Amino acid sequence: MKVKAIWNGKVIASTDKPVNVEGNYYFPPDSINMEYFRKSEIQTVCHWKGTASYYDVIVDNKVNKDAAWYYPAPSGMASNIKNHIAFWKGIIIEKEN
């Protein structure tokens, strides 16, 4: 299955190796188009995955604040998503079989 993340008409990530955790698709780091990402200062904590860091997504000068998150040092139970990026805040996830 191929999965794409799209925001403001641009494909910001695309992979055929997504990891699905709790209904969210996590994209491997090499599948991300980093020109659309800027590190955010925000962090949150998940009781079982660990501390998440965030990116703002920027396309054509439009900023989607804290719209992508990842776990740089996840717990052992979530080690399969280390540095993989997931999305929310209106970012469209398209799946192709």
N, CA, C and O atoms as a GROMACS GRO file, in nm:
protein
  388
    1MET      N    1   0.084  -0.118   0.000
    1MET     CA    2   0.000   0.000   0.000
    1MET      C    3   0.088   0.124   0.000
    1MET      O    4   0.186   0.132   0.074
    2LYS      N    5   0.053   0.220  -0.083
    2LYS     CA    6   0.122   0.348  -0.087
    2LYS      C    7   0.036   0.450  -0.013
    2LYS      O    8  -0.086   0.453  -0.030
    3VAL      N    9   0.100   0.533   0.069
    3VAL     CA   10   0.030   0.634   0.146
    3VAL      C   11   0.098   0.769   0.121
    3VAL      O   12   0.220   0.779   0.118
    4LYS      N   13   0.014   0.872   0.101
    4LYS     CA   14   0.066   1.008   0.079
    4LYS      C   15   0.004   1.102   0.181
    4LYS      O   16  -0.111   1.085   0.221
    5ALA      N   17   0.082   1.201   0.223
    5ALA     CA   18   0.032   1.310   0.306
    5ALA      C   19   0.030   1.435   0.218
    5ALA      O   20   0.131   1.469   0.155
    6ILE      N   21  -0.084   1.503   0.214
    6ILE     CA   22  -0.102   1.618   0.127
    6ILE      C   23  -0.155   1.736   0.208
    6ILE      O   24  -0.248   1.722   0.288
    7TRP      N   25  -0.093   1.851   0.186
    7TRP     CA   26  -0.146   1.973   0.248
    7TRP      C   27  -0.128   2.089   0.153
    7TRP      O   28  -0.023   2.105   0.091
    8ASN      N   29  -0.232   2.169   0.141
    8ASN     CA   30  -0.232   2.287   0.056
    8ASN      C   31  -0.194   2.250  -0.088
    8ASN      O   32  -0.124   2.325  -0.157
    9GLY      N   33  -0.240   2.132  -0.133
    9GLY     CA   34  -0.219   2.089  -0.269
    9GLY      C   35  -0.085   2.026  -0.300
    9GLY      O   36  -0.060   1.990  -0.416
   10LYS      N   37   0.002   2.011  -0.202
   10LYS     CA   38   0.136   1.953  -0.224
   10LYS      C   39   0.151   1.822  -0.149
   10LYS      O   40   0.102   1.807  -0.037
   11VAL      N   41   0.219   1.726  -0.213
   11VAL     CA   42   0.253   1.601  -0.145
   11VAL      C   43   0.374   1.631  -0.056
   11VAL      O   44   0.482   1.662  -0.105
   12ILE      N   45   0.353   1.620   0.074
   12ILE     CA   46   0.462   1.651   0.168
   12ILE      C   47   0.532   1.526   0.217
   12ILE      O   48   0.641   1.533   0.275
   13ALA      N   49   0.470   1.410   0.193
   13ALA     CA   50   0.530   1.281   0.229
   13ALA      C   51   0.464   1.171   0.147
   13ALA      O   52   0.346   1.179   0.115
   14SER      N   53   0.542   1.068   0.114
   14SER     CA   54   0.490   0.956   0.037
   14SER      C   55   0.572   0.832   0.068
   14SER      O   56   0.696   0.836   0.067
   15THR      N   57   0.504   0.721   0.097
   15THR     CA   58   0.575   0.598   0.130
   15THR      C   59   0.493   0.475   0.094
   15THR      O   60   0.371   0.479   0.088
   16ASP      N   61   0.564   0.365   0.069
   16ASP     CA   62   0.497   0.236   0.057
   16ASP      C   63   0.528   0.150   0.180
   16ASP      O   64   0.501   0.030   0.181
   17LYS      N   65   0.585   0.213   0.283
   17LYS     CA   66   0.618   0.143   0.408
   17LYS      C   67   0.567   0.220   0.530
   17LYS      O   68   0.644   0.248   0.622
   18PRO      N   69   0.438   0.255   0.532
   18PRO     CA   70   0.387   0.326   0.649
   18PRO      C   71   0.373   0.232   0.768
   18PRO      O   72   0.359   0.111   0.752
   19VAL      N   73   0.376   0.289   0.885
   19VAL     CA   74   0.351   0.214   1.008
   19VAL      C   75   0.223   0.271   1.070
   19VAL      O   76   0.216   0.390   1.098
   20ASN      N   77   0.122   0.187   1.089
   20ASN     CA   78  -0.004   0.232   1.144
   20ASN      C   79  -0.006   0.204   1.295
   20ASN      O   80   0.004   0.089   1.338
   21VAL      N   81  -0.019   0.312   1.372
   21VAL     CA   82  -0.029   0.300   1.518
   21VAL      C   83  -0.149   0.382   1.562
   21VAL      O   84  -0.156   0.503   1.537
   22GLU      N   85  -0.243   0.317   1.626
   22GLU     CA   86  -0.363   0.382   1.679
   22GLU      C   87  -0.436   0.463   1.572
   22GLU      O   88  -0.489   0.571   1.601
   23GLY      N   89  -0.439   0.411   1.449
   23GLY     CA   90  -0.511   0.477   1.341
   23GLY      C   91  -0.435   0.588   1.271
   23GLY      O   92  -0.488   0.649   1.177
   24ASN      N   93  -0.313   0.616   1.313
   24ASN     CA   94  -0.230   0.717   1.248
   24ASN      C   95  -0.122   0.650   1.165
   24ASN      O   96  -0.059   0.554   1.209
   25TYR      N   97  -0.102   0.700   1.043
   25TYR     CA   98   0.006   0.650   0.960
   25TYR      C   99   0.132   0.729   0.991
   25TYR      O  100   0.134   0.852   0.984
   26TYR      N  101   0.238   0.656   1.026
   26TYR     CA  102   0.369   0.715   1.051
   26TYR      C  103   0.457   0.690   0.929
   26TYR      O  104   0.470   0.577   0.882
   27PHE      N  105   0.515   0.798   0.877
   27PHE     CA  106   0.596   0.794   0.756
   27PHE      C  107   0.745   0.787   0.793
   27PHE      O  108   0.791   0.862   0.879
   28PRO      N  109   0.820   0.697   0.728
   28PRO     CA  110   0.964   0.690   0.755
   28PRO      C  111   1.032   0.824   0.723
   28PRO      O  112   0.986   0.897   0.636
   29PRO      N  113   1.140   0.855   0.794
   29PRO     CA  114   1.208   0.985   0.773
   29PRO      C  115   1.248   1.011   0.628
   29PRO      O  116   1.242   1.125   0.583
   30ASP      N  117   1.287   0.907   0.554
   30ASP     CA  118   1.332   0.929   0.415
   30ASP      C  119   1.216   0.949   0.318
   30ASP      O  120   1.239   0.971   0.199
   31SER      N  121   1.092   0.943   0.366
   31SER     CA  122   0.976   0.962   0.279
   31SER      C  123   0.919   1.104   0.290
   31SER      O  124   0.820   1.137   0.226
   32ILE      N  125   0.982   1.186   0.372
   32ILE     CA  126   0.935   1.321   0.400
   32ILE      C  127   1.004   1.422   0.309
   32ILE      O  128   1.126   1.415   0.290
   33ASN      N  129   0.928   1.514   0.254
   33ASN     CA  130   0.986   1.623   0.174
   33ASN      C  131   1.017   1.738   0.270
   33ASN      O  132   0.932   1.822   0.296
   34MET      N  133   1.140   1.740   0.322
   34MET     CA  134   1.177   1.830   0.432
   34MET      C  135   1.169   1.978   0.398
   34MET      O  136   1.172   2.062   0.488
   35GLU      N  137   1.158   2.013   0.270
   35GLU     CA  138   1.147   2.155   0.235
   35GLU      C  139   1.018   2.216   0.292
   35GLU      O  140   1.007   2.338   0.304
   36TYR      N  141   0.921   2.130   0.327
   36TYR     CA  142   0.793   2.178   0.380
   36TYR      C  143   0.785   2.174   0.533
   36TYR      O  144   0.678   2.199   0.589
   37PHE      N  145   0.894   2.143   0.600
   37PHE     CA  146   0.891   2.124   0.745
   37PHE      C  147   0.985   2.219   0.817
   37PHE      O  148   1.096   2.247   0.772
   38ARG      N  149   0.937   2.268   0.934
   38ARG     CA  150   1.019   2.353   1.021
   38ARG      C  151   0.998   2.303   1.164
   38ARG      O  152   0.885   2.286   1.209
   39LYS      N  153   1.108   2.279   1.234
   39LYS     CA  154   1.096   2.229   1.372
   39LYS      C  155   1.017   2.327   1.457
   39LYS      O  156   1.030   2.449   1.446
   40SER      N  157   0.934   2.269   1.543
   40SER     CA  158   0.854   2.344   1.639
   40SER      C  159   0.916   2.325   1.777
   40SER      O  160   0.990   2.230   1.800
   41GLU      N  161   0.885   2.413   1.867
   41GLU     CA  162   0.934   2.401   2.005
   41GLU      C  163   0.843   2.313   2.091
   41GLU      O  164   0.878   2.282   2.205
   42ILE      N  165   0.728   2.275   2.038
   42ILE     CA  166   0.627   2.201   2.114
   42ILE      C  167   0.671   2.056   2.136
   42ILE      O  168   0.730   1.993   2.049
   43GLN      N  169   0.640   2.006   2.255
   43GLN     CA  170   0.656   1.864   2.286
   43GLN      C  171   0.535   1.820   2.368
   43GLN      O  172   0.480   1.898   2.447
   44THR      N  173   0.495   1.695   2.349
   44THR     CA  174   0.389   1.636   2.430
   44THR      C  175   0.435   1.498   2.474
   44THR      O  176   0.533   1.444   2.422
   45VAL      N  177   0.363   1.442   2.571
   45VAL     CA  178   0.402   1.310   2.622
   45VAL      C  179   0.285   1.213   2.607
   45VAL      O  180   0.173   1.243   2.648
   46CYS      N  181   0.313   1.099   2.548
   46CYS     CA  182   0.218   0.989   2.540
   46CYS      C  183   0.257   0.888   2.649
   46CYS      O  184   0.376   0.858   2.665
   47HIS      N  185   0.160   0.838   2.722
   47HIS     CA  186   0.189   0.749   2.834
   47HIS      C  187   0.261   0.621   2.793
   47HIS      O  188   0.327   0.559   2.876
   48TRP      N  189   0.249   0.579   2.666
   48TRP     CA  190   0.319   0.454   2.629
   48TRP      C  191   0.421   0.472   2.518
   48TRP      O  192   0.509   0.387   2.502
   49LYS      N  193   0.413   0.580   2.440
   49LYS     CA  194   0.510   0.600   2.331
   49LYS      C  195   0.628   0.688   2.373
   49LYS      O  196   0.738   0.672   2.321
   50GLY      N  197   0.604   0.778   2.466
   50GLY     CA  198   0.712   0.867   2.512
   50GLY      C  199   0.686   1.011   2.472
   50GLY      O  200   0.571   1.052   2.455
   51THR      N  201   0.793   1.089   2.458
   51THR     CA  202   0.784   1.232   2.429
   51THR      C  203   0.788   1.255   2.278
   51THR      O  204   0.879   1.210   2.208
   52ALA      N  205   0.687   1.326   2.230
   52ALA     CA  206   0.678   1.360   2.088
   52ALA      C  207   0.729   1.501   2.065
   52ALA      O  208   0.705   1.592   2.145
   53SER      N  209   0.799   1.519   1.955
   53SER     CA  210   0.839   1.651   1.906
   53SER      C  211   0.756   1.682   1.783
   53SER      O  212   0.696   1.592   1.723
   54TYR      N  213   0.751   1.810   1.745
   54TYR     CA  214   0.661   1.853   1.639
   54TYR      C  215   0.732   1.934   1.531
   54TYR      O  216   0.840   1.990   1.552
   55TYR      N  217   0.667   1.937   1.414
   55TYR     CA  218   0.707   2.023   1.303
   55TYR      C  219   0.588   2.110   1.264
   55TYR      O  220   0.474   2.066   1.272
   56ASP      N  221   0.615   2.233   1.221
   56ASP     CA  222   0.518   2.312   1.148
   56ASP      C  223   0.530   2.267   1.003
   56ASP      O  224   0.639   2.236   0.956
   57VAL      N  225   0.418   2.263   0.931
   57VAL     CA  226   0.419   2.232   0.789
   57VAL      C  227   0.392   2.362   0.714
   57VAL      O  228   0.295   2.433   0.742
   58ILE      N  229   0.480   2.394   0.618
   58ILE     CA  230   0.471   2.520   0.546
   58ILE      C  231   0.468   2.492   0.395
   58ILE      O  232   0.562   2.434   0.340
   59VAL      N  233   0.359   2.534   0.331
   59VAL     CA  234   0.346   2.519   0.187
   59VAL      C  235   0.297   2.652   0.130
   59VAL      O  236   0.195   2.705   0.173
   60ASP      N  237   0.371   2.706   0.033
   60ASP     CA  238   0.336   2.833  -0.031
   60ASP      C  239   0.310   2.942   0.073
   60ASP      O  240   0.211   3.016   0.064
   61ASN      N  241   0.399   2.951   0.170
   61ASN     CA  242   0.395   3.052   0.276
   61ASN      C  243   0.276   3.039   0.371
   61ASN      O  244   0.254   3.128   0.454
   62LYS      N  245   0.200   2.931   0.361
   62LYS     CA  246   0.094   2.904   0.458
   62LYS      C  247   0.150   2.809   0.563
   62LYS      O  248   0.209   2.707   0.530
   63VAL      N  249   0.130   2.843   0.690
   63VAL     CA  250   0.186   2.765   0.801
   63VAL      C  251   0.075   2.687   0.870
   63VAL      O  252  -0.028   2.743   0.909
   64ASN      N  253   0.096   2.557   0.883
   64ASN     CA  254   0.009   2.469   0.960
   64ASN      C  255   0.089   2.432   1.085
   64ASN      O  256   0.169   2.339   1.084
   65LYS      N  257   0.065   2.507   1.193
   65LYS     CA  258   0.146   2.499   1.314
   65LYS      C  259   0.131   2.364   1.383
   65LYS      O  260   0.020   2.316   1.406
   66ASP      N  261   0.245   2.304   1.415
   66ASP     CA  262   0.250   2.178   1.492
   66ASP      C  263   0.167   2.067   1.427
   66ASP      O  264   0.104   1.988   1.498
   67ALA      N  265   0.165   2.060   1.295
   67ALA     CA  266   0.079   1.966   1.224
   67ALA      C  267   0.141   1.829   1.203
   67ALA      O  268   0.074   1.737   1.156
   68ALA      N  269   0.268   1.814   1.239
   68ALA     CA  270   0.336   1.685   1.223
   68ALA      C  271   0.410   1.653   1.352
   68ALA      O  272   0.467   1.743   1.415
   69TRP      N  273   0.408   1.527   1.392
   69TRP     CA  274   0.480   1.489   1.513
   69TRP      C  275   0.560   1.362   1.491
   69TRP      O  276   0.534   1.284   1.400
   70TYR      N  277   0.658   1.344   1.578
   70TYR     CA  278   0.746   1.226   1.571
   70TYR      C  279   0.804   1.200   1.709
   70TYR      O  280   0.803   1.286   1.797
   71TYR      N  281   0.856   1.079   1.726
   71TYR     CA  282   0.917   1.037   1.852
   71TYR      C  283   1.066   1.012   1.830
   71TYR      O  284   1.102   0.907   1.776
   72PRO      N  285   1.153   1.105   1.869
   72PRO     CA  286   1.296   1.086   1.848
   72PRO      C  287   1.356   0.977   1.938
   72PRO      O  288   1.457   0.916   1.902
   73ALA      N  289   1.294   0.952   2.053
   73ALA     CA  290   1.344   0.849   2.145
   73ALA      C  291   1.223   0.780   2.209
   73ALA      O  292   1.198   0.797   2.328
   74PRO      N  293   1.148   0.702   2.130
   74PRO     CA  294   1.027   0.639   2.182
   74PRO      C  295   1.058   0.530   2.284
   74PRO      O  296   1.170   0.481   2.293
   75SER      N  297   0.957   0.493   2.358
   75SER     CA  298   0.970   0.380   2.450
   75SER      C  299   0.995   0.252   2.370
   75SER      O  300   0.976   0.249   2.248
   76GLY      N  301   1.036   0.149   2.438
   76GLY     CA  302   1.063   0.021   2.371
   76GLY      C  303   0.943  -0.033   2.296
   76GLY      O  304   0.958  -0.095   2.191
   77MET      N  305   0.822  -0.010   2.350
   77MET     CA  306   0.701  -0.061   2.285
   77MET      C  307   0.673   0.011   2.153
   77MET      O  308   0.599  -0.041   2.069
   78ALA      N  309   0.729   0.129   2.134
   78ALA     CA  310   0.704   0.208   2.013
   78ALA      C  311   0.831   0.227   1.930
   78ALA      O  312   0.838   0.318   1.848
   79SER      N  313   0.928   0.143   1.952
   79SER     CA  314   1.057   0.160   1.883
   79SER      C  315   1.045   0.154   1.730
   79SER      O  316   1.130   0.207   1.659
   80ASN      N  317   0.940   0.090   1.680
   80ASN     CA  318   0.922   0.080   1.534
   80ASN      C  319   0.882   0.212   1.469
   80ASN      O  320   0.882   0.221   1.346
   81ILE      N  321   0.849   0.316   1.548
   81ILE     CA  322   0.816   0.446   1.489
   81ILE      C  323   0.920   0.553   1.521
   81ILE      O  324   0.893   0.672   1.505
   82LYS      N  325   1.036   0.513   1.564
   82LYS     CA  326   1.141   0.612   1.595
   82LYS      C  327   1.165   0.701   1.473
   82LYS      O  328   1.194   0.653   1.364
   83ASN      N  329   1.152   0.832   1.495
   83ASN     CA  330   1.173   0.936   1.393
   83ASN      C  331   1.075   0.930   1.274
   83ASN      O  332   1.090   1.006   1.179
   84HIS      N  333   0.976   0.841   1.280
   84HIS     CA  334   0.870   0.841   1.178
   84HIS      C  335   0.774   0.957   1.208
   84HIS      O  336   0.754   0.993   1.324
   85ILE      N  337   0.717   1.014   1.103
   85ILE     CA  338   0.636   1.134   1.120
   85ILE      C  339   0.489   1.105   1.088
   85ILE      O  340   0.458   1.040   0.988
   86ALA      N  341   0.400   1.154   1.176
   86ALA     CA  342   0.255   1.142   1.158
   86ALA      C  343   0.196   1.282   1.149
   86ALA      O  344   0.260   1.380   1.183
   87PHE      N  345   0.071   1.288   1.103
   87PHE     CA  346   0.009   1.418   1.072
   87PHE      C  347  -0.131   1.430   1.129
   87PHE      O  348  -0.199   1.331   1.157
   88TRP      N  349  -0.173   1.556   1.145
   88TRP     CA  350  -0.309   1.590   1.182
   88TRP      C  351  -0.336   1.732   1.136
   88TRP      O  352  -0.265   1.780   1.047
   89LYS      N  353  -0.434   1.800   1.190
   89LYS     CA  354  -0.466   1.940   1.160
   89LYS      C  355  -0.492   1.964   1.012
   89LYS      O  356  -0.438   2.058   0.953
   90GLY      N  357  -0.575   1.879   0.952
   90GLY     CA  358  -0.619   1.903   0.816
   90GLY      C  359  -0.530   1.846   0.707
   90GLY      O  360  -0.560   1.864   0.589
   91ILE      N  361  -0.423   1.780   0.743
   91ILE     CA  362  -0.339   1.718   0.642
   91ILE      C  363  -0.410   1.592   0.594
   91ILE      O  364  -0.450   1.506   0.673
   92ILE      N  365  -0.424   1.582   0.463
   92ILE     CA  366  -0.498   1.471   0.402
   92ILE      C  367  -0.406   1.351   0.384
   92ILE      O  368  -0.296   1.363   0.331
   93ILE      N  369  -0.453   1.235   0.427
   93ILE     CA  370  -0.380   1.110   0.407
   93ILE      C  371  -0.454   1.032   0.300
   93ILE      O  372  -0.570   0.996   0.318
   94GLU      N  373  -0.386   1.007   0.188
   94GLU     CA  374  -0.445   0.927   0.078
   94GLU      C  375  -0.378   0.791   0.073
   94GLU      O  376  -0.256   0.780   0.082
   95LYS      N  377  -0.462   0.687   0.059
   95LYS     CA  378  -0.411   0.551   0.049
   95LYS      C  379  -0.439   0.494  -0.089
   95LYS      O  380  -0.548   0.512  -0.143
   96GLU      N  381  -0.340   0.427  -0.144
   96GLU     CA  382  -0.356   0.356  -0.272
   96GLU      C  383  -0.316   0.211  -0.250
   96GLU      O  384  -0.218   0.184  -0.181
   97ASN      N  385  -0.390   0.118  -0.308
   97ASN     CA  386  -0.356  -0.022  -0.293
   97ASN      C  387  -0.260  -0.068  -0.400
   97ASN      O  388  -0.221  -0.185  -0.401
   0.00000   0.00000   0.00000
